[in-house]
Amino acid sequence: MTTPTLTRPELTAADRCDRCGAAAQVRAILKGGELLFCGHHARAHEAKLKELSADIQR
């Protein structure tokens, strides 16, 4: 018996960056939830997200 894997839906044009409201390109999944970022803010926060062991989905 296999265990089903939960997947998050693909980002759409309706998904917006949590920092500036631009189109979201990256989803960062943390223990407490998820954050969506545009490319600029994903790059700006990438080091900290990796430090927090975020699952980064592009």
Number of C-alpha atoms within 10 A of each C-alpha: 3 4 5 6 6 6 6 9 6 10 16 10 9 8 18 19 20 15 13 12 12 18 18 25 21 22 22 19 18 14 9 6 8 13 18 24 25 21 15 15 18 22 12 12 11 15 11 10 17 12 8 12 13 18 14 17 13 13
